[in-house]
């Protein structure tokens, strides 16, 4: 079962990845979340404070490291050989 976690994005980020992490958690477009942060920031500042608090509290998503299996020369197949 795939468990949803609220984490900051490492790949889709404008500043610290908070908005894209929230958007991924709720399955919405990150632009909408970014606009909400900007509008609340322009309305007196709670957007900036909320963003900073969330950036401090939310963990960053785990790094997925791709690994390749080693192979030997016998495993190489050349087409039409």
VMD Tcl script that builds the backbone (N, CA, C; Angstrom):
set m [mol new atoms 243]
animate dup $m
set s [atomselect $m all]
$s set {name element resname resid chain x y z} {
  {N N UNK 1 A 0.841 -1.183 0.000}
  {CA C UNK 1 A 0.000 0.000 0.000}
  {C C UNK 1 A 0.882 1.240 0.000}
  {N N UNK 2 A 0.562 2.185 -0.857}
  {CA C UNK 2 A 1.343 3.413 -0.986}
  {C C UNK 2 A 0.838 4.430 0.039}
  {N N UNK 3 A 1.666 4.772 0.986}
  {CA C UNK 3 A 1.299 5.691 2.050}
  {C C UNK 3 A 1.658 7.115 1.648}
  {N N UNK 4 A 0.687 8.034 1.750}
  {CA C UNK 4 A 0.937 9.430 1.408}
  {C C UNK 4 A 1.673 10.109 2.554}
  {N N UNK 5 A 2.682 10.895 2.200}
  {CA C UNK 5 A 3.423 11.665 3.186}
  {C C UNK 5 A 3.511 13.112 2.716}
  {N N UNK 6 A 3.406 14.014 3.656}
  {CA C UNK 6 A 3.539 15.435 3.359}
  {C C UNK 6 A 5.011 15.797 3.487}
  {N N UNK 7 A 5.683 15.897 2.343}
  {CA C UNK 7 A 7.117 16.194 2.319}
  {C C UNK 7 A 7.389 17.286 1.298}
  {N N UNK 8 A 8.492 17.997 1.508}
  {CA C UNK 8 A 8.914 19.009 0.542}
  {C C UNK 8 A 9.513 18.322 -0.676}
  {N N UNK 9 A 9.210 18.845 -1.837}
  {CA C UNK 9 A 9.706 18.259 -3.078}
  {C C UNK 9 A 11.164 18.646 -3.304}
  {N N UNK 10 A 11.938 17.721 -3.849}
  {CA C UNK 10 A 13.320 18.015 -4.231}
  {C C UNK 10 A 13.421 18.379 -5.709}
  {N N UNK 11 A 12.466 17.911 -6.495}
  {CA C UNK 11 A 12.574 18.086 -7.944}
  {C C UNK 11 A 11.746 19.249 -8.473}
  {N N UNK 12 A 10.523 19.389 -8.004}
  {CA C UNK 12 A 9.625 20.432 -8.516}
  {C C UNK 12 A 9.529 21.543 -7.481}
  {N N UNK 13 A 10.547 22.392 -7.442}
  {CA C UNK 13 A 10.551 23.439 -6.435}
  {C C UNK 13 A 10.861 24.795 -7.064}
  {N N UNK 14 A 10.241 25.819 -6.483}
  {CA C UNK 14 A 10.554 27.189 -6.873}
  {C C UNK 14 A 11.485 27.806 -5.819}
  {N N UNK 15 A 11.152 27.611 -4.551}
  {CA C UNK 15 A 11.982 28.131 -3.467}
  {C C UNK 15 A 12.481 26.965 -2.609}
  {N N UNK 16 A 11.614 26.407 -1.768}
  {CA C UNK 16 A 12.021 25.320 -0.883}
  {C C UNK 16 A 11.220 24.033 -1.091}
  {N N UNK 17 A 10.293 24.009 -2.030}
  {CA C UNK 17 A 9.535 22.799 -2.341}
  {C C UNK 17 A 8.291 22.593 -1.504}
  {N N UNK 18 A 7.903 23.586 -0.694}
  {CA C UNK 18 A 6.736 23.441 0.169}
  {C C UNK 18 A 5.455 23.366 -0.653}
  {N N UNK 19 A 5.271 24.285 -1.565}
  {CA C UNK 19 A 4.034 24.333 -2.351}
  {C C UNK 19 A 3.863 23.083 -3.209}
  {N N UNK 20 A 4.925 22.629 -3.834}
  {CA C UNK 20 A 4.801 21.434 -4.668}
  {C C UNK 20 A 4.594 20.187 -3.815}
  {N N UNK 21 A 5.139 20.161 -2.608}
  {CA C UNK 21 A 4.889 19.045 -1.703}
  {C C UNK 21 A 3.434 18.995 -1.263}
  {N N UNK 22 A 2.859 20.146 -0.951}
  {CA C UNK 22 A 1.446 20.218 -0.571}
  {C C UNK 22 A 0.572 19.825 -1.762}
  {N N UNK 23 A 0.919 20.325 -2.933}
  {CA C UNK 23 A 0.138 20.012 -4.137}
  {C C UNK 23 A 0.183 18.525 -4.444}
  {N N UNK 24 A 1.329 17.907 -4.305}
  {CA C UNK 24 A 1.448 16.469 -4.562}
  {C C UNK 24 A 0.624 15.675 -3.544}
  {N N UNK 25 A 0.618 16.109 -2.294}
  {CA C UNK 25 A -0.139 15.421 -1.243}
  {C C UNK 25 A -1.645 15.456 -1.525}
  {N N UNK 26 A -2.140 16.615 -1.970}
  {CA C UNK 26 A -3.567 16.767 -2.240}
  {C C UNK 26 A -3.940 16.513 -3.701}
  {N N UNK 27 A -2.989 16.127 -4.529}
  {CA C UNK 27 A -3.199 15.818 -5.957}
  {C C UNK 27 A -3.815 16.993 -6.711}
  {N N UNK 28 A -3.211 18.176 -6.524}
  {CA C UNK 28 A -3.646 19.361 -7.264}
  {C C UNK 28 A -2.428 19.992 -7.935}
  {N N UNK 29 A -2.682 20.994 -8.743}
  {CA C UNK 29 A -1.616 21.676 -9.462}
  {C C UNK 29 A -0.812 22.562 -8.495}
  {N N UNK 30 A 0.516 22.482 -8.536}
  {CA C UNK 30 A 1.320 23.303 -7.629}
  {C C UNK 30 A 1.141 24.802 -7.840}
  {N N UNK 31 A 0.756 25.209 -9.019}
  {CA C UNK 31 A 0.540 26.641 -9.285}
  {C C UNK 31 A -0.574 27.183 -8.402}
  {N N UNK 32 A -1.594 26.386 -8.173}
  {CA C UNK 32 A -2.708 26.818 -7.318}
  {C C UNK 32 A -2.211 27.065 -5.898}
  {N N UNK 33 A -1.405 26.167 -5.373}
  {CA C UNK 33 A -0.889 26.321 -4.012}
  {C C UNK 33 A 0.037 27.531 -3.942}
  {N N UNK 34 A 0.860 27.717 -4.955}
  {CA C UNK 34 A 1.756 28.883 -4.975}
  {C C UNK 34 A 0.968 30.182 -5.013}
  {N N UNK 35 A -0.103 30.215 -5.798}
  {CA C UNK 35 A -0.949 31.419 -5.851}
  {C C UNK 35 A -1.595 31.699 -4.499}
  {N N UNK 36 A -2.026 30.661 -3.807}
  {CA C UNK 36 A -2.618 30.845 -2.480}
  {C C UNK 36 A -1.589 31.441 -1.522}
  {N N UNK 37 A -0.363 30.938 -1.559}
  {CA C UNK 37 A 0.694 31.502 -0.704}
  {C C UNK 37 A 0.956 32.967 -1.045}
  {N N UNK 38 A 1.014 33.292 -2.324}
  {CA C UNK 38 A 1.283 34.675 -2.733}
  {C C UNK 38 A 0.135 35.589 -2.330}
  {N N UNK 39 A -1.099 35.144 -2.564}
  {CA C UNK 39 A -2.248 35.986 -2.213}
  {C C UNK 39 A -2.346 36.215 -0.712}
  {N N UNK 40 A -2.069 35.179 0.078}
  {CA C UNK 40 A -2.110 35.384 1.534}
  {C C UNK 40 A -0.938 36.231 2.014}
  {N N UNK 41 A 0.176 36.169 1.307}
  {CA C UNK 41 A 1.312 37.028 1.666}
  {C C UNK 41 A 0.988 38.488 1.378}
  {N N UNK 42 A 0.310 38.736 0.260}
  {CA C UNK 42 A -0.067 40.110 -0.091}
  {C C UNK 42 A -1.187 40.634 0.797}
  {N N UNK 43 A -1.920 39.747 1.446}
  {CA C UNK 43 A -3.039 40.153 2.291}
  {C C UNK 43 A -2.602 40.495 3.716}
  {N N UNK 44 A -1.322 40.557 3.962}
  {CA C UNK 44 A -0.900 40.966 5.287}
  {C C UNK 44 A 0.199 40.127 5.895}
  {N N UNK 45 A 0.670 39.128 5.194}
  {CA C UNK 45 A 1.825 38.405 5.689}
  {C C UNK 45 A 1.661 37.003 6.206}
  {N N UNK 46 A 0.443 36.484 6.453}
  {CA C UNK 46 A 0.386 35.130 7.007}
  {C C UNK 46 A 0.891 34.057 6.027}
  {N N UNK 47 A 0.876 34.341 4.748}
  {CA C UNK 47 A 1.389 33.385 3.770}
  {C C UNK 47 A 2.885 33.169 3.905}
  {N N UNK 48 A 3.615 34.237 4.148}
  {CA C UNK 48 A 5.063 34.147 4.311}
  {C C UNK 48 A 5.401 33.393 5.591}
  {N N UNK 49 A 4.704 33.708 6.661}
  {CA C UNK 49 A 4.949 33.041 7.943}
  {C C UNK 49 A 4.607 31.559 7.834}
  {N N UNK 50 A 3.463 31.245 7.225}
  {CA C UNK 50 A 3.059 29.845 7.059}
  {C C UNK 50 A 4.073 29.084 6.210}
  {N N UNK 51 A 4.566 29.707 5.145}
  {CA C UNK 51 A 5.548 29.052 4.276}
  {C C UNK 51 A 6.834 28.741 5.039}
  {N N UNK 52 A 7.306 29.707 5.803}
  {CA C UNK 52 A 8.544 29.513 6.568}
  {C C UNK 52 A 8.366 28.417 7.618}
  {N N UNK 53 A 7.243 28.433 8.325}
  {CA C UNK 53 A 6.987 27.406 9.342}
  {C C UNK 53 A 6.914 26.031 8.694}
  {N N UNK 54 A 6.219 25.928 7.570}
  {CA C UNK 54 A 6.101 24.632 6.890}
  {C C UNK 54 A 7.443 24.165 6.332}
  {N N UNK 55 A 8.262 25.099 5.871}
  {CA C UNK 55 A 9.584 24.726 5.363}
  {C C UNK 55 A 10.462 24.176 6.485}
  {N N UNK 56 A 10.268 24.671 7.705}
  {CA C UNK 56 A 11.039 24.174 8.845}
  {C C UNK 56 A 10.510 22.843 9.366}
  {N N UNK 57 A 9.202 22.641 9.289}
  {CA C UNK 57 A 8.578 21.443 9.853}
  {C C UNK 57 A 8.557 20.269 8.879}
  {N N UNK 58 A 8.228 20.535 7.619}
  {CA C UNK 58 A 8.086 19.448 6.631}
  {C C UNK 58 A 9.450 18.853 6.284}
  {N N UNK 59 A 9.577 17.544 6.331}
  {CA C UNK 59 A 10.844 16.931 5.908}
  {C C UNK 59 A 10.956 16.938 4.391}
  {N N UNK 60 A 12.182 16.863 3.911}
  {CA C UNK 60 A 12.412 16.784 2.474}
  {C C UNK 60 A 12.198 15.341 2.026}
  {N N UNK 61 A 11.702 15.172 0.795}
  {CA C UNK 61 A 11.454 13.817 0.319}
  {C C UNK 61 A 12.766 13.050 0.180}
  {N N UNK 62 A 12.670 11.750 0.286}
  {CA C UNK 62 A 13.841 10.889 0.196}
  {C C UNK 62 A 14.414 10.911 -1.209}
  {N N UNK 63 A 15.709 10.735 -1.287}
  {CA C UNK 63 A 16.382 10.667 -2.574}
  {C C UNK 63 A 16.298 9.232 -3.067}
  {N N UNK 64 A 15.835 9.071 -4.294}
  {CA C UNK 64 A 15.773 7.752 -4.902}
  {C C UNK 64 A 16.999 7.605 -5.787}
  {N N UNK 65 A 17.816 6.620 -5.455}
  {CA C UNK 65 A 19.044 6.398 -6.191}
  {C C UNK 65 A 18.833 5.218 -7.140}
  {N N UNK 66 A 19.046 5.463 -8.404}
  {CA C UNK 66 A 18.913 4.399 -9.398}
  {C C UNK 66 A 20.215 3.612 -9.463}
  {N N UNK 67 A 20.080 2.321 -9.458}
  {CA C UNK 67 A 21.257 1.478 -9.574}
  {C C UNK 67 A 21.097 0.555 -10.769}
  {N N UNK 68 A 22.188 0.213 -11.362}
  {CA C UNK 68 A 22.178 -0.691 -12.507}
  {C C UNK 68 A 22.832 -2.001 -12.102}
  {N N UNK 69 A 22.304 -3.068 -12.647}
  {CA C UNK 69 A 22.908 -4.377 -12.397}
  {C C UNK 69 A 24.128 -4.526 -13.269}
  {N N UNK 70 A 25.153 -5.131 -12.717}
  {CA C UNK 70 A 26.353 -5.357 -13.514}
  {C C UNK 70 A 26.096 -6.501 -14.492}
  {N N UNK 71 A 26.826 -6.521 -15.564}
  {CA C UNK 71 A 26.678 -7.580 -16.555}
  {C C UNK 71 A 28.056 -7.953 -17.070}
  {N N UNK 72 A 28.115 -9.095 -17.692}
  {CA C UNK 72 A 29.386 -9.498 -18.278}
  {C C UNK 72 A 29.254 -9.532 -19.794}
  {N N UNK 73 A 30.331 -9.796 -20.474}
  {CA C UNK 73 A 30.346 -9.732 -21.932}
  {C C UNK 73 A 29.446 -10.758 -22.591}
  {N N UNK 74 A 29.143 -11.847 -21.927}
  {CA C UNK 74 A 28.295 -12.883 -22.500}
  {C C UNK 74 A 26.847 -12.458 -22.567}
  {N N UNK 75 A 26.457 -11.463 -21.789}
  {CA C UNK 75 A 25.062 -11.020 -21.767}
  {C C UNK 75 A 24.743 -10.013 -22.864}
  {N N UNK 76 A 25.729 -9.510 -23.543}
  {CA C UNK 76 A 25.513 -8.536 -24.605}
  {C C UNK 76 A 25.003 -9.269 -25.839}
  {N N UNK 77 A 23.877 -8.830 -26.364}
  {CA C UNK 77 A 23.298 -9.456 -27.551}
  {C C UNK 77 A 23.376 -8.436 -28.686}
  {N N UNK 78 A 23.959 -8.842 -29.764}
  {CA C UNK 78 A 24.073 -7.956 -30.922}
  {C C UNK 78 A 23.091 -8.448 -31.973}
  {N N UNK 79 A 22.218 -7.544 -32.391}
  {CA C UNK 79 A 21.178 -7.887 -33.358}
  {C C UNK 79 A 21.819 -8.143 -34.734}
  {N N UNK 80 A 21.298 -9.151 -35.445}
  {CA C UNK 80 A 21.752 -9.531 -36.798}
  {C C UNK 80 A 23.221 -9.928 -36.805}
  {N N UNK 81 A 23.688 -10.554 -35.761}
  {CA C UNK 81 A 25.081 -10.987 -35.743}
  {C C UNK 81 A 25.201 -12.466 -36.001}
}
mol reanalyze $m
mol bondsrecalc $m
mol representation Tube
mol addrep $m
